[in-house]
Amino acid sequence: MVPEDNKPTTFFRFEDLRVYNKAIGFITLLTKSSALATNEIENHYYKRFLEEATLLAFNIAEGSSKNKPSFIAQLKSAKTNIRKCVVFCTIGRENEFINEEQEEAIRTQLMELTKMIGALIISLQRSVNIEHYEHHYHENHDSGANFDEEMIW
């Protein structure tokens, strides 16, 4: 299926979300870093870190299939996953599981994800508020009168 703008779409709509693809890119970054693990403790650290990063992507994917208020709730859960990833990043740096360059790359991606998710939440909240306002406005103002006739000075 190719829409008018010639950009192919996917069957799973969440795969078209930039924030979802950014989360997948973050998981890829962590996977590459985890290949450098040298002992069982580091392997366990990366396993837990990757689980949290994967939950971040899961929350975005799952939320996108729901109504807007539920999507907002899932995105807020994704922000919780990001905060947990920041903690893992700090632990990794303190224990020398990751180097300074890796830490910077991880933190940069987490900041970008936070901004993207925050912007998406705001956009969805505005949309929900507009829909709520329009629903109540039309529910209360379907008298057939025009705007000037409804004004009370």
N, C-alpha and C positions, 0 to 999 in steps of 0.2 A: 504494500500500500504506500503510495507516494502522494502527499498532499500537494496543493497548488504551489507552495514555495519550494518544491522539489527536495525537501528534506524528508528522508525516509523516517517513518515512525515505527515504533515497536509494538508488539502485541501487548506487552506489559508496560503500561503508560508511565509508571514510575521510572522506568529506564530512560525516559526523555528528560527527567528533571536534572538540571545542572548540579543541584546540591547532592543528589543521589550519586551521580558520577564522581563528584568531588570526594564523597565518602569512600567510594570504591578505590579511588586513587590513593587515599590515605591508607586503606588496608594494604594496598600493594606496596606502599612505602614501608610500612611496618613489616610486611612479609620479607622484603629484601633485607631489612635490618636484622630480622630474626635469624637469617641464614648465617650470621656472624656469631651466634651464640656458641660459647665454648664449654659450657657445663650444664648440669641439670638445673641449677638454680636459675640461670639465665634462660634456659628453655622454658621453665615454668613461668618466669616473668613475662616472656614474650607471648606465651600461650594465653595468659590472662589478659594482657594488653590487647592482643588480637581479638579475643572474645568481646571485649568492651567496644572496640572499633567496629566489629561486625554487628553488634547490637545497635550501634549508631545507624548503620545502613538499613538494618531491619526496621527500625522505628520510622525512618523516612519512607521506606517502601510500603510498610503496613498502613501508615497513616494516610498515604495518598489515595488509598482505595476507599476511604471512609468519608463521612460528611465533614464539612469544614471545621466545626468545633472539635470533632474527634481527631482530625488531622492536626489541629493546633496542639491538642494534648500530646499526641505522639511526637510532634516536633519539640515540645518542651521536654519530653523524656529523652529525646536525642541530645538536647543540650546538657542534660544530666550525664549522659554517656561521654560527652566531650569533657566535662569537668573531671570525670573519672580518668579519662585519658591524660589530662594534664597532670593528675596525681601520679599516674604510671610514668609519665615523662620525667617528672621530678625524681621519683624513686630510681629510675634508670640512670639518670645523670649522677645522682649521689652515690650510687653503687658501681659506677663506671661500666654499666651495661651498654650505654650509648655514649657517644662522644659529643663534643660541643656542636659540631656540624650537624649531626643527626638530631640533636635536641632542637636546634634552630629550625631545621626543616619540619620537624614534627609540630613544634609550636606555631610556626607560620601556617601550616595547613589547618591546625585546630582553630586559630584565630579567623581564618577565612571561612571555615565551616560555621563558626559561631555567628559571624556577620551575615552569611547567606541564610542561615536558619532564622535568625532574628528578623531579617527583612521579609522572609516568607511568612513568618508569624504575623507581622504587622500588616502585610498585604491581605492575608486571610481574615484577620480581625476586622479590617476596614470593610472588606467584602461582606462579612457577616453582619456588621453594624448597618451597612447600607441596605442589605436585604431586609433586616429587621425593621428599619425605619420605613422603607417602602411598603412593606407588608402592613404595618400599623397605620401608615398614612392613608393607603388606599382602603383599608378596612374602615377607617373613621371618616373618610372624605369621598365616598362614592355617592354623594347626593346629587350629582349631575350639575352642580353649580360650578362656575369657573372661579379662578383664583381671586379676582376682584370682588366677586359676590361673597366669598368666604371671609374676606378680611373684615375685622371689627376694629374700628378706629377708636 
